[in-house]
Amino acid sequence: MINLEQYYLIKSELDKAGARLVAVSKTKSVEDILTLYKAGQRNFGENYVQELLTKKELLPDDIEWHFIGHLQTNKVKMISPFIACIEGVDSHKLLKEINKEAAKQNQVITCLLQVFIASEETKFGLNELELQQLLKDFHATDYPHIRLGGLMGMASFTSNQLVIANEFALLRSLFEKVKTEYLKNDPDFKHLSMGMSSDYKLALSHGSTSVRIGSLLFGERNYNLSK
Ligand SMILES: *Cc1c(COP(=O)(O)O)cnc(C)c1O
């Protein structure tokens, strides 16, 4: 069940901060997505390819779909015809594949580079050195079908606000550094995607421009029922 009051509240908070809302709809129904759509929401995030393909068919064409998890190279071609933004690119190989598939569709796909900022071992992403290496090797003219749109990161899964704040501050500083040192203030490189249901306020106070919120809007996820 969608809590629309909650949606409008979060929207006004984000509008004040000048940040974008990506409503994370994984495991949630087409009906719930439509409810938010009718309230004006256009950016939605999913992280399972098959689920995304199924839902996309049943929903309006002007939804901007974000792929927000780890994307396998061999699945790029399944979403390249329509995906607006891939949040979570963490290798050169993946960038190459996205460029190749987007070229076939004559599309330009926005990609956010995922940076590893958490203390957990399981999360995907580039560390600072890998990020710098990737940017050094990235020549925009070789990738006409990719728009480097910014950085994305996930904080540690902890209730310790100081730990989370430090991780967001780190990502913010990397974002500024990349913008000025590697991309010469390219206006397309403008998204700092950080903050989820539990930590989006903290993320906003650290300069997030795009938050990915699921359970606060759609309710808790129940993975058993959805699959
Ligand atoms: C599921 C997910 C979210 C949303 O999480 P909530 O805690 O439900 O807001 C955000 N980002 C990514 C990458 C996710 O996989």
The ligand as a Gaussian input file, in Angstrom:
#p B3LYP/6-31G(d) Opt

LIG

0 1
 C       16.634000      -1.470000      -2.577000
 C       17.573000      -0.360000      -2.849000
 C       17.299000       0.947000      -2.408000
 C       16.077000       1.335000      -1.598000
 O       16.146000       0.846000      -0.306000
 P       15.104000       1.311000       0.829000
 O       15.849000       1.061000       2.080000
 O       13.916000       0.432000       0.668000
 O       14.792000       2.724000       0.605000
 C       18.202000       1.944000      -2.752000
 N       19.313000       1.685000      -3.462000
 C       19.607000       0.446000      -3.898000
 C       20.860000       0.236000      -4.691000
 C       18.762000      -0.621000      -3.592000
 O       19.084000      -1.841000      -4.014000

